[in-house]
């Protein structure tokens, strides 16, 4: 796509910065950007060069509203691919709102949410996956989430899809040739085993991308960690220690926490969602029973479970916890090590039945917390993101990849079929579906003409 495909006639404007800062930036995009700016400042704009900065005064009915700096960008060298201007003004809410009104009075239209990035996509400056990465980048709350979004915004995912697309087009072209020229016995095509190897390699690549979704979601949304254990073992104190704030009420009274308390924090460049839960015990209190039910729900939602205790659990408790966390990563933690030193609390020995990690901490004093945080990061099993590594976090991307993989598996099975005459037309149709699924991710589409062009650009048909 190009700017010639979408000729926007309106010029849009919006506040591009959050309130409360020393400066505001008003962004404007569209064919009248420079013309509108020329109407509201005290300097001529007819000799402004592209990609330039200019100091000026904004005039509001003849009176100076503010001293500003105007950034000028000429199409197609801008974020949206259109003529753009960005006005940096002082951070007054009044100035920002009044400046937007002055722009509107002179022909600009207030932008809708996401409209600048939408224009960038429609003008070919970003594909759809890169446009989605803009929102992920803005929302990123950790180093890993930032790097994942940045890799996608810089086109790493799009580049991988483009390479797969070219390989699939080659595969499709060969099969189309076999279908269209099968009555010419003198024509030679690629060996069927070569086609099978290519299809299998593409299938593995798509499978790897789809399998990265779980890690991508964890990075983007935060890794859920449930803190469970009996009443009064220090779960709320541990939550406060991990969050580095007094988020939960701490009391020596059993059953103080009757509902789940959830909050996020950063550890080792990752976002973790810690869930403090009601103590597990037998009780006749109806409200506390509801809290215990929610503890079980929190365990089901969590990826990691910290089992906190202050004494050696009975074998029955061990069996129960292993049953509750069968598909989770379990970390066993003995709290209150500050009481071990005066022998007022017996040391918890690790039974042979425990195959999970075990740590000794004092949530009260902070002893052992750093080692526990390291263990939590290890349990998350999130790989360090390399600059060129692609991890997907969008459900839309994941479902498109899974759907493509289903069709591609039929392609692999078809190519392995010893009777190619029966299966070639079906294989070609499945390949077209795969191409369409991958195209949905970036917002492009595959046309029959593109397949035809690929055939004649890579193969000699009239020999």
C-alpha positions in Angstrom: 0.0 0.0 0.0 1.1 3.6 -0.5 -0.1 7.1 0.2 -1.6 7.1 -3.3 -4.0 4.3 -2.3 -5.4 6.3 0.6 -5.7 10.0 -0.1 -7.0 11.4 3.2 -8.6 14.9 2.8 -8.9 15.7 6.5 -6.2 17.0 8.8 -6.4 15.5 12.2 -4.9 16.8 15.5 -4.7 15.4 19.1 -2.8 15.8 22.3 0.0 13.2 22.2 1.3 13.5 25.8 -0.2 12.7 29.2 -1.2 15.5 31.5 1.0 16.6 34.4 4.3 17.1 32.6 6.3 20.2 32.0 5.5 20.1 28.2 2.7 19.0 26.0 3.0 17.9 22.4 0.1 18.5 20.0 0.3 16.2 16.9 -1.3 17.1 13.5 -1.3 15.0 10.3 -2.9 15.6 7.0 -2.6 17.6 3.8 -3.4 21.0 5.5 -1.0 20.6 8.4 1.5 23.3 7.3 -1.3 25.6 6.1 -3.1 25.4 9.4 0.1 26.0 11.4 0.8 29.1 9.2 -2.6 30.5 10.3 -2.0 30.3 14.0 1.7 31.4 14.5 3.5 34.7 14.0 5.9 33.4 11.3 5.5 32.4 7.7 5.8 28.7 6.9 6.2 28.8 3.1 10.0 28.4 3.3 10.1 25.8 6.0 12.3 22.8 5.1 11.2 19.2 5.7 12.3 17.6 9.0 13.0 21.0 10.6 12.3 22.8 14.0 11.0 26.3 14.3 10.5 28.6 17.3 7.3 30.7 17.2 4.4 32.2 19.1 0.8 30.8 18.9 -1.8 33.5 18.4 -5.3 33.2 19.8 -7.5 36.0 18.3 -4.4 38.2 18.0 -3.1 37.5 21.5 -0.1 35.3 22.3 -1.2 32.0 23.7 2.2 30.4 24.2 5.8 30.2 23.0 6.2 26.9 21.1 8.5 24.8 19.0 7.0 23.4 15.8 8.4 20.2 14.2 7.7 20.0 10.5 7.7 16.7 8.5 6.9 16.3 4.8 5.2 13.3 3.3 6.1 10.5 3.0 8.9 11.0 5.6 6.7 11.0 8.7 5.1 8.6 11.1 1.8 8.6 9.2 3.3 9.0 5.8 1.5 12.4 5.4 2.5 16.0 6.0 2.8 16.3 9.8 3.5 19.0 12.4 4.1 18.5 16.1 3.7 21.6 18.4 5.6 21.5 21.7 4.0 23.9 24.2 4.1 24.4 27.9 2.4 21.7 30.1 -0.6 23.8 31.1 -3.9 22.0 30.6 -5.5 25.3 29.6 -2.8 26.0 27.0 -3.1 22.5 25.5 -6.9 22.5 25.3 -7.0 26.1 24.0 -4.4 25.2 21.3 -6.4 22.3 20.2 -9.5 24.6 19.9 -7.5 27.1 17.8 -6.4 24.3 15.4 -10.0 23.1 15.1 -11.1 26.7 14.4 -8.7 26.8 11.5 -9.6 23.6 9.8 -8.2 20.6 11.8 -10.4 17.7 13.0 -10.0 16.1 16.4 -8.4 12.6 15.9 -10.2 9.4 16.9 -8.3 7.0 19.2 -5.6 5.3 17.2 -6.2 7.3 14.1 -2.6 8.4 13.6 -1.4 4.7 13.7 -4.3 3.7 11.5 -3.2 6.2 8.9 0.4 4.9 9.2 -0.9 1.4 8.5 -3.1 2.5 5.6 -0.3 4.5 4.1 2.1 1.6 4.2 4.4 2.9 6.9 3.5 0.0 9.2 2.0 -3.4 8.7 -0.8 -4.6 11.0 1.5 -6.5 13.4 3.7 -3.5 13.7 0.7 -1.2 14.3 -0.4 -3.5 17.2 3.2 -3.4 18.6 2.8 0.4 19.0 0.1 -0.2 21.6 2.1 -3.0 23.3 5.2 -0.7 23.5 3.2 2.1 25.1 1.7 -0.4 27.6 5.0 -2.3 28.4 5.7 -2.4 32.1 8.9 -4.4 32.1 12.2 -4.8 30.3 11.1 -8.1 28.7 7.7 -6.6 27.5 9.5 -3.6 26.1 12.0 -5.7 24.2 9.3 -8.0 22.9 7.2 -5.0 21.6 10.2 -3.3 20.2 11.3 -6.4 18.2 7.8 -6.6 16.7 7.7 -2.8 16.0 11.0 -2.9 14.2 9.6 -5.6 11.9 11.3 -8.7 13.2 8.0 -10.7 13.2 7.0 -9.2 9.9 10.4 -10.2 8.4 10.0 -13.8 9.5 6.5 -13.9 8.1 7.8 -12.5 4.8 10.4 -15.2 4.6 7.8 -17.9 5.2 5.6 -16.2 2.6 8.3 -16.4 0.0 9.0 -20.0 0.7 5.2 -20.8 0.6 4.9 -18.9 -2.7 7.7 -21.0 -4.2 6.0 -24.2 -3.0 2.6 -23.0 -4.3 4.2 -22.0 -7.6 5.7 -25.5 -8.1 2.4 -27.2 -7.4 0.5 -24.8 -9.7 3.0 -25.7 -12.5 2.4 -29.3 -12.0 -1.3 -28.8 -12.2 -1.2 -26.5 -15.2 1.4 -28.3 -17.2 1.0 -31.9 -16.1 0.2 -32.9 -19.7 3.7 -31.9 -20.8 5.9 -34.8 -20.0 9.1 -33.0 -21.1 8.8 -30.4 -18.2 10.8 -31.1 -15.1 9.8 -29.9 -11.7 11.3 -30.0 -8.2 11.6 -33.4 -6.6 8.7 -34.2 -4.4 10.9 -35.1 -1.5 12.4 -31.6 -1.8 8.9 -30.1 -1.6 8.2 -32.3 1.4 11.4 -31.1 3.2 10.5 -27.5 2.5 6.9 -27.9 3.8 8.2 -29.6 6.9 10.7 -26.9 7.6 8.0 -24.2 7.2 5.7 -26.2 9.5 8.4 -26.3 12.2 9.0 -22.6 11.9 5.3 -21.8 12.3 5.0 -24.3 15.2 7.9 -22.5 17.0 6.2 -19.1 16.6 2.9 -20.5 17.9 4.6 -22.2 20.9 6.1 -18.8 21.9 2.6 -17.5 22.7 2.5 -18.8 26.2 5.7 -17.0 27.1 4.6 -13.9 25.3 1.4 -13.7 27.2 3.3 -14.2 30.5 5.7 -11.3 29.6 2.9 -9.0 28.4 0.3 -9.7 31.2 2.5 -10.7 34.0 3.3 -14.1 35.5 0.7 -15.1 38.1 2.2 -16.3 41.4 -0.1 -17.6 44.2 1.1 -17.5 47.8 -0.7 -20.2 49.7 -0.4 -21.9 53.0 -2.1 -22.3 56.4 -3.3 -19.3 58.4 -0.8 -17.1 60.1 2.3 -18.4 58.3 3.2 -15.0 57.0 1.7 -14.9 53.5 0.6 -11.3 53.7 4.0 -10.3 55.2 5.7 -12.0 52.3 3.4 -10.2 49.8 4.3 -6.9 51.3 8.0 -7.8 51.2 7.9 -8.8 47.6 5.9 -5.7 46.6 8.1 -3.4 48.8 5.0 -1.8 50.2 2.3 -2.5 52.9 -0.3 -3.8 50.5 -1.9 -6.4 52.8 -3.0 -6.2 56.4 -0.7 -8.2 58.7 -2.1 -9.6 61.9 -1.4 -12.5 64.4 -5.1 -13.3 64.3 -5.8 -16.4 62.3 -8.0 -16.0 59.2 -7.3 -12.2 58.7 -7.1 -12.6 55.0 -10.5 -13.7 53.7 -10.2 -12.7 50.1 -7.4 -12.7 47.5 -5.2 -9.6 47.3 -3.4 -9.2 44.0 -0.7 -6.7 42.8 2.2 -6.6 40.4 5.9 -5.9 40.7 9.1 -6.1 38.7 11.7 -8.8 39.4 14.6 -9.4 37.1 13.0 -7.4 34.3 9.8 -9.4 34.4 6.3 -8.5 35.6 4.9 -10.8 38.3 1.3 -10.8 39.6 1.5 -11.9 43.2 -1.8 -13.2 44.8 -2.1 -13.3 48.5 -4.7 -15.9 49.5 -6.8 -16.9 52.4 -5.2 -19.5 54.7 -6.0 -23.1 54.1 -7.6 -24.7 57.1 -10.8 -26.4 58.3 -13.3 -23.7 59.4 -17.0 -23.2 60.0 -16.9 -19.5 59.2 -18.9 -19.1 56.0 -17.1 -16.0 54.8 -13.7 -17.7 55.4 -14.8 -20.7 53.5 -15.6 -18.5 50.5 -12.0 -17.1 50.8 -10.6 -20.6 50.8 -12.6 -21.4 47.7 -11.0 -18.4 46.0 -7.6 -19.7 47.1 -8.2 -22.8 45.1 -9.2 -20.6 42.1 -6.0 -18.5 42.5 -4.0 -21.7 42.4 -5.7 -22.7 39.2 -5.0 -19.3 37.6 -1.3 -19.2 38.7 1.7 -20.4 36.8 3.8 -20.6 40.0 2.7 -21.5 43.5 4.7 -20.5 46.6 3.7 -22.9 49.5 4.6 -21.0 52.6 4.9 -22.8 55.9 6.5 -22.2 59.3 6.9 -25.8 60.4 7.3 -29.2 58.8 4.0 -30.1 57.1 2.5 -33.5 57.6 2.6 -36.1 54.7 -1.1 -35.5 54.2 -0.5 -31.8 53.5 2.3 -32.6 51.1 0.1 -35.0 49.1 -2.7 -32.4 49.1 -0.4 -29.6 47.8 1.1 -31.8 45.1 -2.4 -32.7 44.0 -3.5 -29.0 43.9 -0.4 -27.9 42.0 0.1 -30.9 39.7 0.4 -28.7 36.5 2.2 -25.8 38.3 5.7 -24.9 39.3 5.8 -25.4 43.1 8.2 -23.6 45.4 8.2 -24.6 49.1 9.3 -21.9 51.5 9.8 -22.1 55.2 9.2 -18.6 56.8 10.2 -17.1 60.1 13.8 -18.1 60.1 14.4 -15.3 62.5 12.7 -17.5 65.1 14.9 -20.5 64.3 17.9 -18.9 65.9 16.5 -19.0 69.4 15.1 -22.5 68.8 11.5 -21.3 69.3 10.7 -22.8 65.9 11.9 -26.2 64.7 13.8 -26.3 61.4 11.7 -27.8 58.5 13.5 -30.8 57.0 13.0 -31.5 53.4 11.3 -35.0 53.1 12.4 -37.3 50.3 8.9 -36.9 48.8 9.7 -33.3 47.9 11.1 -32.9 44.5 10.4 -29.1 44.3 12.8 -26.3 45.4 12.8 -25.4 49.1 13.9 -22.0 50.6 14.3 -20.6 54.0 13.3 -17.0 54.5 12.2 -14.4 57.1 9.5 -12.3 55.4 9.7 -10.0 58.5 13.4 -9.2 58.3 14.0 -9.8 54.6 16.5 -12.7 55.1 16.5 -15.1 52.1 14.1 -12.9 50.0 16.7 -12.1 47.3 17.4 -15.9 46.8 13.6 -16.5 46.7 13.2 -13.8 44.0 15.9 -15.4 41.9 14.1 -18.8 42.3 10.8 -17.2 41.2 12.5 -15.8 38.1 14.0 -19.2 37.3 10.6 -20.8 37.8 9.0 -18.4 35.3 11.1 -20.1 32.6 11.1 -17.0 30.4 14.1 -16.9 28.1 16.3 -13.8 27.9 15.1 -12.0 24.7 17.8 -11.5 22.1 17.4 -8.5 19.8 16.5 -10.7 16.9 14.2 -13.1 18.8 10.5 -13.2 18.0 7.9 -14.0 20.6 4.2 -13.5 19.9 1.8 -12.2 22.6 -1.3 -11.5 20.5 -4.2 -14.0 20.6 -5.1 -13.0 17.1 -1.6 -13.9 15.8 -1.6 -17.1 17.8 -5.0 -18.3 16.3 -3.9 -17.4 12.8 -0.7 -19.4 13.2 -2.5 -22.4 14.7 -5.0 -22.3 11.8 -2.1 -22.0 9.3 -0.4 -24.9 11.0 -3.5 -27.1 10.6 -3.6 -26.5 6.9 0.2 -26.9 6.5 0.0 -30.3 8.3 -2.4 -31.4 5.6 0.1 -30.2 3.0 2.9 -32.2 4.6 0.6 -35.3 4.7 -0.4 -34.7 1.1 3.2 -34.4 -0.1 4.0 -37.7 1.7 1.2 -39.4 -0.2 2.7 -41.6 -3.0 -0.2 -40.6 -5.4 0.5 -37.0 -6.3 -2.1 -36.8 -9.1 -4.9 -37.2 -6.5 -3.5 -34.8 -4.0 -1.9 -31.9 -5.8 -5.1 -29.8 -6.2 -5.9 -30.3 -2.5 -2.4 -29.4 -1.5 -2.4 -26.3 -3.5 -5.7 -25.2 -1.9 -4.3 -25.8 1.6 -1.3 -23.8 0.7 -3.5 -20.9 -0.4 -5.2 -21.1 3.0 -1.8 -21.0 4.8 -0.8 -17.9 2.9 -4.1 -16.2 3.7 -3.7 -17.0 7.4 -0.2 -15.5 7.5 -1.4 -12.5 5.5 -4.1 -11.8 8.1 -1.4 -11.2 10.7 0.3 -8.4 8.8 -2.8 -7.1 7.0 -1.7 -8.0 3.5 -3.2 -10.4 1.0 -2.0 -12.9 -1.6 -3.4 -12.4 -5.1 -3.5 -15.0 -7.9 -1.4 -12.5 -10.0 1.4 -12.6 -7.3 1.5 -16.4 -7.6 1.6 -16.2 -11.4 4.4 -13.6 -11.3 6.4 -15.9 -8.9 6.1 -18.8 -11.3 7.5 -16.9 -14.3 10.2 -15.1 -12.3 11.7 -18.2 -10.9 11.1 -21.0 -13.4 11.7 -21.5 -17.1 8.4 -22.8 -18.5 9.0 -22.5 -22.3 12.2 -24.4 -22.7 
